[in-house]
């Protein structure tokens, strides 16, 4: 592993982008020998990786990309005999070669400066580990090249924010470098408008509220994120929610973001006890609220078979146009799987009230 391959790229995005679910690749596993003398972890790992610098190794340790016995440690940790050290690698999507592919893009709006695309659930936004083709960026590269736009000169192939693979909804793309710079700055300054719709487990107590809790990588499970109310880990994250409709055991919410941390809505909803419906990463893919009757379990299984992903849609998006300086706001319809499940819950709740 070279110095440039060390896992120091930060997944918690400095520019407030929302990101697809990050994946860490294991690149090295070291079993410490029985007769190993105590030695600082940073010095020990540096000696094992060709061209590695101590600073790079320390950054990787601090980011949690070098684990000892599957746990985070500090750079001054002294390794012990039989310790197991795992070194992970991340690859920046900006440095991954993008192959243009002809992919059907649901273009919601387009002009000479930007595009608004309605992304379906299941589509990865950018190429990365395990997803080097079939992504939104692959499709964008093909589409923009057809318009004689040199995507090699366009930062991130126009992306100014991201949403998870299994989140559907609106994504904004800049078609010129000036537009990308301008729109990215708007996201960083939190002057954009983003409204999501989600189906969450439980009867949310308040009709509206705000969740304020830092979000950072989970301290044990590195593919997940967690909420840290005291702010001693991660980055500030603020989510506003409002009840749209209640269905006894689940609630339909609208959510507005002030920040755009990785998995922000999913983590914040779990944090307040209301994980997203069928969110397998954060505990929503099992019965969280409801009855013990077998008919209810069958009803939930039927719902999960309809919406085979977490129930979250990026419904509205607003921003200032980078060229005209006009405020622009777009709305999208809920995808069919969410509509069907919501209607199914509506009928179920209606049946409960009639029986009651």
N, C-alpha and C positions, 0 to 999 in steps of 0.2 A: 504493500500500500504506500502510495506516495503522499507527500505533504498535502498536495492539492486534493487528495481523496479523503482526507481526514474529515470526520463527521462534525463540522462546526457550523454548518448552515443553520440558522435559527428558524424553526418552524413557526413560532409565535411571530407574526409578521409585523415588522417595524412600520409598515405603511398602512396598517389597518385593513389589509385585504382579508376577505373571507376566503378560506382555503378548502380544497378537497381534503378528504381524510388523509393525513400524512402516513407514510409507510417508511419504517426504518429497516434497512437491510443489514443483516449480520455479515461482517466482513472478516472478523478474526475472533477466535476463541482460544484463550490461553489457560492451561491448567498449571498453576504454580507447583513446583516440585516440593517434595517432602523436606528437603534440606535447604530451602531458600531462606536466606537471612532477611530480616525486616528491611524494607526499602520503600521509599515514597512511590506511590502508584504512578505519578507523572513521570518520574525518572525511569521507572521500570518499563512502562509502555513505550516511552520515547526510544529506548534502546531496542525495542522489538520491531519498530516500524522504520523502514528506510526513509531517509530525508525528513523525518518528522522533527519539528521544533518543539521545545518545551511549552512555549506559549500556546501553540495550536493544540497540543495534548491537553493542557489545562483548560482551554476553552471547551473542548469536547467533554471533559469530565464535568465541568460546571453545567453544561447543557444536558447532562444525563445520557450522553452517547457512549460513555464508557462505564460499564457497570461491574461491580464486584459481588459475586454471589447473588446476582439478579437485583442488586440494590444500588442506589446512588451513593457515591462517596465524595469526599473532598480531595483536593489535590495533594494534601499532606497525609492522606491515609497511608498507613504502613501495611504493605501486603504481608500475608501470613502463608505458611505452608498449606498447600492444597486449595488455596483460594482459586475460584474460577473467574476469569476476567473476560468480558465480552465487549468487543469493539463494534459499534454500529456505524453505518455510513448513510448519509443522505445525499441525494443529488438534486441540485437546484434545477427546477424546470426551465429556468431562463437559459441554462447552458446545455440543455438537451436538444440534440438535433431534431428539428420538426420536419416530418415528411408530409407534404401536402396530400390530402385525400379528399375525394369527392364524397361529401357527406351532406345529407339533407339538413339544412339549417332553417329553423323556424324564425325568420327575420320579422320582428315586430315593428321595427322602424329603421330607416336608413337614410343618410344624406352623405354629403361629401366628407364629413368630418367624423361621423360616428355611426354605430349600429347598436340597436337594442335587440337582443336575441332571447327568445323564450326557450330555455333549455329543458329538455325532458329529463325525468328521473332516470338514473342509470347511466347517464353520459358523464364521463370524466371530463373535467374542464381542460386540464393540461397534461401532456405526457409526463410520466414519472415511472417509478419502479413498478414493473408489472403492467403498465399501461402506456405503451409507446405508440399505439395507433388507435384510431377510432375515437379520438378525443375531440372536444370542441375546437381546440387550437389547431389540430390537423385539418379540420374542415375549414377553419378561418383562413389558414395558409393557402389552401386551394382556391377559396372564393376570392380572396384579396389579390392573389396572383392573377386571376382572370381579369380583374379590374386594373391590371398593370401597376399594382402597388407593391413595391419592393419590401416584402415582409422581413428580409434580412436586416433592414435598417429600422424596423419598427420594434420598439421595446416590448417584450413579452407578447409579440404578435397582437398587440393592441389591448391586452387585458388590463383592466384597471381595478378589478375586484374579482372575487371567486366565490362560488358556492359549492357545497359538498356534492359528491357524485350522486347520491340518492335524494338530494333536494332538487325540486323542480322550480322553474321560474325565471325571472328576468335577469339578464346579465348585460352590462354595458361594455362596449368595445370601442376604442379609439382607432380611427383609420389613418391618422397622421401623427407624427411624433409630438407636434404641438398639442394636439387633442389629448393624447395619452398623458402628457405632462400636466395639463390643466385639470383633467378629470381625476387623475391620481391625487393631485393636491386637494381637490374637493373632498375626496374620501378621507384623506389624512386629517383634514380640518373638521370633519364631521358635519359638513354643510349639505350633504346629500340627504335624500329622504328614502327610507326603505321600510316597507310594510310587508310583513310576512303573515301567513295564516297557518295555524298548526292545530292539530287535534292532540290533546294531551290527556293522560290518565288522571282520574280523580275529579271531584267537584271543587274547582278552584274557589277558595273562600271569598276573596275580595273581587268585586266587579272589575277593578283595575288596580294596577300597582306597578312598582318598579323593583327590579332585581339589581343590586349592586354587589358584585363580588369579583375579585380578580380571577382570571382564568390562566392556567398554566398546565404544562404537561403533567400527567398523573405521576406521582412519585414512585409507584410500583409498576403500573401497567403502561408501558411507554407508547402504545398506540392510542391511548385515550388521553383525555384532558379532564381537569377537575376544577371545582370552584374553591377559592381560598378567600373567605370573608374578611380575614384580618389583613389581607394585602401583603403578606410576607413572601408570597411566591406568585409568579405569573404577572399579568398586566391588567390594568383596570378595564372592567367591562360593565356596561350598563344596558339593560334591556327593559323596555316598558311594555306592559301587556294590558289587554282589555278583553273582557269576556264578550264573545259574539253570541254564543248559544250554549246551553247546558243540556247534557244528556245523562244526568244522574251519575254515571260512573266514568264518564269522560267529558271534557269541556273543549269547545271550539274557541280558540283565542286568536286575536290579532296581536302581532308583536312588532314593535318599532325599535330599531337599533340606533344607539348613539355611537357605539364602537363596533368593530367587525372582527372580533377574535375568532380563532379557529374553534368550530363547534359551539359558538357562543350560546345560541338559543337552546340547543340540545343540553348543554351542560347546566345552564341557568335553570331550565325547567326541572331537570333532575334534582338540582340543588334545593329547590323549594318543594320537592316531593311530588312533582307532576311530570314524569318523563314523557317524551313524545310517544304516541301510539305506534307500536311496532318498531321502536328504535332498538335494534339488537345490541348496539354498543353501550347504551346507557340504561338498560333494564326495562325497556318498554315492550319487549317482544314476549311478554308473559302476562298473565292476568294480575294486574296491580290492584284494581278495585272491582268489586262486584259480588256475586253470589257464589255459592259452592255447587249449585245445581249443574248437572251434566248438560242440560239444554243451553245454559249460559256459556259453558265452555265451548260447546259446538258453535254457538253464535260468534264467539271471539275468534275461533279458528277460521270460520267463514270470512270474517272481516280481514284477518291476516292474509288469507288467500287472495283477497281482492287487492289490498294495498301491501305489496311485498317489499316495503321499505318504510322508513320513518315518515310520518304524515306531516310534511313541512313543504310549503310553497312560497317562493319569493314573489308576492303578488303585485306590489307596486314599487316603482322606482322613480325618483325625482332628482333633478340636478340642473345646474346652470349650463346652458349650451356654451362650449368653449369658444365659438366664433361670434355668435350673435348676442351672447350674454342674456338670452331669454331663459326664463324658467321653463323646464320641460318635465312633464310627469306622465308616466305610462302605467296602465293597469292591464292585468292579464287574467284570463279565466282560470278557475281551479281545474287541474287535470282530472280526467275521468275517474281515476282510481280514488282520489280524495272525495269527489262528488258522490260516488257510489257508496263509500263507507259512511260519509256524513248522513246520507239519506237512509242508510240501513240503521244507523243509530237513532235517527229521528223517528222511524217507524217503531223501533224497539221501545223507545221512551214513551211514545204514544200508547203502545200496547200496555205498558206498565200502569200508566195513569188510568186507562180504561178498566184494567183488572182491579186497580186500587179502589 
